[in-house]
Amino acid sequence: MFTALRKFAIFCHRWMGVAFCLLFTWWFVTGVFMMYCDFPSVGAADRLRHAEKLDASRIRVSPEQAYKAMGLDIPPDSVKLATFDGRPAYWFGEVPEQTIVYADDGTVQDGYPAELNLRTAARWTKAPGGQARVEEIREPDQWTVGGQAREEGPLFKYTWPDGQQVYLSAASGQVAQYTTSASRLGAYVGPIPHWLYYTALRKNGRLWSRIVIWLSGVGTLMAISGLVVGVLVYSPSKRYRYEGEPASIPYSGTKRLHMIFGLFFGIIACTWTFSGMLSMDPFPSLVPSGGRGEASRITKALRGNEVAIAGFAPKSPADALAAAPSILQVKEMELTSFAGQPVYLMSGILGDANLLSSWIVPVSGIPSALFDRERVLETVRKAVGPAALAEARTVNQYEAYYSDRVFNRDGNRPLPVLYVRMPGGKAGERGAGYYVDLHTARIVGRRSADGWSNRWLYHGLHSLDFPWLYNHRPAWDIVMLILLLGGTTLCVTSAIIAWKLLRRKVVA
């Protein structure tokens, strides 16, 4: 029975190894580059860093006057003040139904002509617009095939001789994607091959998802079969006799090296492939659910759904800007509310350090860097109803479920934040928890009762995002590189064995 099981396991692993050894090598090698190379994208932090500083002296039109210029009666769902085309401007609504009204003369921006788009792209790159080559992109290419950029088409692509490329949305006049020669090269050796993120395949999202899931699933089975083979074949008691000598491993040369590396790194190959499959959400039961209604109620209570523009009349945007610290280069000012009171929320850069920062200027009240913790907590309590919160605490450093690593392209997540947890529905059940940024009074993180699987089976196993390791870099880098290089060696020896096997079969 033991001999038959061993032979069957060897047979399955051998032929699956022939098919998957190159794919596994591909994944391990590109995983090294994935540690430091990301797919190019444009996030809120990127837009803020590329934006121009607001000039208070040029803001002559009030928010109420600007909104009246649009001829609408219903309150806007969002309002911000930022610089556009070198002029301060109000932005009402969200893309693609966003409207821009200039704050210096009250004119409404009507469309986005070619000259304006070229100026916008040139400001982003800080390169002369006359050097740019312009293309209209109506079908997604490699850099716009996924995410928000794909939804903002058609796009205009501006390419400079130094390799900078800017994709501008024809619908909003905003930068939808930005790449450089370095970021494209990093993507070509990292995310694109690692995710199989090739344009022809990625255009069909459903097909791409299925291929990645099936390849990862079968690859996981192959890795498991390899571990089974290693355990069944290895004999610490040295019962094998290989080439006349007692041996724990009945192989020599490449096969022996492959088995040794498989016993050490096979479990890593298995867990990485399985956790990679989980990134595609193949099991709906493991996808975090619930708590959406609570999040919506908390958000509405903290910030509201609409902006009451008339409430900002007592303090003009120019006066609010004057209340900001001189070290803060304010680049964007959101007109919002907190607990029903109108507030200017400013975002910008601290001095020359290029660090993102914010400042709060209430229409009636004292400016500050943070919202009052007790007021935030009381507002959340009122929003979730009579049931008392199960937990409420201030988080001043990153923790297991609130990390600066997980899905955070815009830089480090904000600190401090207020963590609040709801009571569980059943005895012993953990309720959903929310991390509220005290700088903006927004929910910036969520911990659901069933979110452990995504946190540990995916992020934990795939990125080794364990606080005790990742928080002590370069220890994390060293461990990851050792495991990736060990896995690569395991796959290379597998490829050599597969090549010898195929050549022997062909010759025979």
ChimeraX attribute file (.defattr): number of C-alpha atoms within 10 A of each C-alpha:
attribute: neighborCount
match mode: 1-to-1
recipient: residues
	/A:1	6
	/A:2	7
	/A:3	10
	/A:4	9
	/A:5	13
	/A:6	16
	/A:7	15
	/A:8	13
	/A:9	21
	/A:10	19
	/A:11	14
	/A:12	15
	/A:13	22
	/A:14	20
	/A:15	15
	/A:16	19
	/A:17	23
	/A:18	17
	/A:19	15
	/A:20	21
	/A:21	25
	/A:22	18
	/A:23	16
	/A:24	24
	/A:25	22
	/A:26	17
	/A:27	25
	/A:28	25
	/A:29	20
	/A:30	23
	/A:31	24
	/A:32	19
	/A:33	17
	/A:34	20
	/A:35	14
	/A:36	10
	/A:37	20
	/A:38	17
	/A:39	18
	/A:40	18
	/A:41	19
	/A:42	16
	/A:43	15
	/A:44	9
	/A:45	16
	/A:46	15
	/A:47	16
	/A:48	18
	/A:49	16
	/A:50	13
	/A:51	19
	/A:52	22
	/A:53	19
	/A:54	24
	/A:55	16
	/A:56	16
	/A:57	10
	/A:58	14
	/A:59	22
	/A:60	17
	/A:61	22
	/A:62	20
	/A:63	26
	/A:64	14
	/A:65	15
	/A:66	23
	/A:67	24
	/A:68	11
	/A:69	12
	/A:70	15
	/A:71	8
	/A:72	9
	/A:73	8
	/A:74	9
	/A:75	16
	/A:76	16
	/A:77	14
	/A:78	18
	/A:79	24
	/A:80	19
	/A:81	25
	/A:82	25
	/A:83	19
	/A:84	20
	/A:85	13
	/A:86	15
	/A:87	17
	/A:88	28
	/A:89	29
	/A:90	29
	/A:91	23
	/A:92	23
	/A:93	16
	/A:94	13
	/A:95	14
	/A:96	12
	/A:97	9
	/A:98	13
	/A:99	20
	/A:100	26
	/A:101	25
	/A:102	23
	/A:103	25
	/A:104	18
	/A:105	15
	/A:106	22
	/A:107	15
	/A:108	17
	/A:109	11
	/A:110	9
	/A:111	13
	/A:112	15
	/A:113	10
	/A:114	13
	/A:115	9
	/A:116	14
	/A:117	22
	/A:118	24
	/A:119	17
	/A:120	21
	/A:121	26
	/A:122	19
	/A:123	17
	/A:124	19
	/A:125	16
	/A:126	11
	/A:127	16
	/A:128	13
	/A:129	19
	/A:130	10
	/A:131	13
	/A:132	20
	/A:133	13
	/A:134	16
	/A:135	12
	/A:136	14
	/A:137	17
	/A:138	11
	/A:139	12
	/A:140	19
	/A:141	15
	/A:142	15
	/A:143	21
	/A:144	24
	/A:145	21
	/A:146	17
	/A:147	11
	/A:148	14
	/A:149	22
	/A:150	20
	/A:151	15
	/A:152	20
	/A:153	21
	/A:154	18
	/A:155	28
	/A:156	23
	/A:157	22
	/A:158	22
	/A:159	20
	/A:160	19
	/A:161	10
	/A:162	11
	/A:163	13
	/A:164	19
	/A:165	22
	/A:166	26
	/A:167	29
	/A:168	27
	/A:169	25
	/A:170	22
	/A:171	16
	/A:172	20
	/A:173	22
	/A:174	19
	/A:175	23
	/A:176	26
	/A:177	21
	/A:178	24
	/A:179	19
	/A:180	17
	/A:181	11
	/A:182	12
	/A:183	17
	/A:184	22
	/A:185	13
	/A:186	19
	/A:187	21
	/A:188	20
	/A:189	17
	/A:190	24
	/A:191	22
	/A:192	19
	/A:193	17
	/A:194	19
	/A:195	16
	/A:196	15
	/A:197	21
	/A:198	17
	/A:199	16
	/A:200	12
	/A:201	15
	/A:202	19
	/A:203	19
	/A:204	11
	/A:205	12
	/A:206	10
	/A:207	12
	/A:208	17
	/A:209	18
	/A:210	13
	/A:211	14
	/A:212	17
	/A:213	21
	/A:214	13
	/A:215	15
	/A:216	23
	/A:217	20
	/A:218	15
	/A:219	24
	/A:220	22
	/A:221	18
	/A:222	25
	/A:223	28
	/A:224	19
	/A:225	23
	/A:226	26
	/A:227	23
	/A:228	19
	/A:229	24
	/A:230	23
	/A:231	14
	/A:232	16
	/A:233	20
	/A:234	19
	/A:235	14
	/A:236	10
	/A:237	9
	/A:238	14
	/A:239	13
	/A:240	17
	/A:241	12
	/A:242	14
	/A:243	10
	/A:244	7
	/A:245	9
	/A:246	13
	/A:247	17
	/A:248	15
	/A:249	21
	/A:250	19
	/A:251	15
	/A:252	12
	/A:253	8
	/A:254	14
	/A:255	16
	/A:256	14
	/A:257	16
	/A:258	23
	/A:259	26
	/A:260	16
	/A:261	19
	/A:262	26
	/A:263	18
	/A:264	16
	/A:265	22
	/A:266	25
	/A:267	17
	/A:268	19
	/A:269	28
	/A:270	22
	/A:271	18
	/A:272	24
	/A:273	25
	/A:274	23
	/A:275	22
	/A:276	23
	/A:277	23
	/A:278	22
	/A:279	15
	/A:280	14
	/A:281	15
	/A:282	15
	/A:283	9
	/A:284	8
	/A:285	10
	/A:286	15
	/A:287	14
	/A:288	17
	/A:289	13
	/A:290	12
	/A:291	17
	/A:292	10
	/A:293	10
	/A:294	18
	/A:295	19
	/A:296	16
	/A:297	16
	/A:298	24
	/A:299	19
	/A:300	18
	/A:301	21
	/A:302	26
	/A:303	20
	/A:304	20
	/A:305	16
	/A:306	15
	/A:307	21
	/A:308	21
	/A:309	18
	/A:310	13
	/A:311	18
	/A:312	22
	/A:313	13
	/A:314	10
	/A:315	17
	/A:316	16
	/A:317	25
	/A:318	17
	/A:319	13
	/A:320	20
	/A:321	21
	/A:322	11
	/A:323	15
	/A:324	19
	/A:325	14
	/A:326	11
	/A:327	11
	/A:328	20
	/A:329	23
	/A:330	26
	/A:331	22
	/A:332	22
	/A:333	25
	/A:334	19
	/A:335	23
	/A:336	26
	/A:337	23
	/A:338	22
	/A:339	17
	/A:340	15
	/A:341	17
	/A:342	23
	/A:343	25
	/A:344	25
	/A:345	23
	/A:346	26
	/A:347	22
	/A:348	25
	/A:349	19
	/A:350	17
	/A:351	12
	/A:352	9
	/A:353	7
	/A:354	11
	/A:355	13
	/A:356	18
	/A:357	16
	/A:358	21
	/A:359	24
	/A:360	24
	/A:361	24
	/A:362	21
	/A:363	21
	/A:364	13
	/A:365	10
	/A:366	9
	/A:367	19
	/A:368	16
	/A:369	17
	/A:370	16
	/A:371	17
	/A:372	12
	/A:373	17
	/A:374	10
	/A:375	13
	/A:376	20
	/A:377	19
	/A:378	11
	/A:379	18
	/A:380	23
	/A:381	18
	/A:382	14
	/A:383	18
	/A:384	18
	/A:385	11
	/A:386	8
	/A:387	10
	/A:388	12
	/A:389	18
	/A:390	14
	/A:391	12
	/A:392	15
	/A:393	13
	/A:394	15
	/A:395	16
	/A:396	11
	/A:397	12
	/A:398	18
	/A:399	13
	/A:400	13
	/A:401	18
	/A:402	20
	/A:403	20
	/A:404	19
	/A:405	16
	/A:406	15
	/A:407	9
	/A:408	10
	/A:409	18
	/A:410	13
	/A:411	14
	/A:412	13
	/A:413	18
	/A:414	20
	/A:415	16
	/A:416	17
	/A:417	28
	/A:418	22
	/A:419	21
	/A:420	23
	/A:421	20
	/A:422	21
	/A:423	18
	/A:424	14
	/A:425	10
	/A:426	8
	/A:427	7
	/A:428	8
	/A:429	10
	/A:430	17
	/A:431	21
	/A:432	24
	/A:433	24
	/A:434	24
	/A:435	24
	/A:436	29
	/A:437	23
	/A:438	21
	/A:439	21
	/A:440	22
	/A:441	23
	/A:442	18
	/A:443	19
	/A:444	16
	/A:445	16
	/A:446	20
	/A:447	21
	/A:448	18
	/A:449	17
	/A:450	17
	/A:451	17
	/A:452	17
	/A:453	16
	/A:454	18
	/A:455	18
	/A:456	18
	/A:457	20
	/A:458	23
	/A:459	21
	/A:460	19
	/A:461	19
	/A:462	19
	/A:463	19
	/A:464	17
	/A:465	20
	/A:466	17
	/A:467	15
	/A:468	11
	/A:469	14
	/A:470	17
	/A:471	16
	/A:472	10
	/A:473	10
	/A:474	11
	/A:475	13
	/A:476	18
	/A:477	16
	/A:478	11
	/A:479	14
	/A:480	17
	/A:481	16
	/A:482	12
	/A:483	18
	/A:484	22
	/A:485	17
	/A:486	20
	/A:487	24
	/A:488	26
	/A:489	20
	/A:490	26
	/A:491	28
	/A:492	19
	/A:493	22
	/A:494	26
	/A:495	22
	/A:496	17
	/A:497	19
	/A:498	21
	/A:499	13
	/A:500	12
	/A:501	14
	/A:502	14
	/A:503	11
	/A:504	10
	/A:505	9
	/A:506	8
	/A:507	6
	/A:508	6
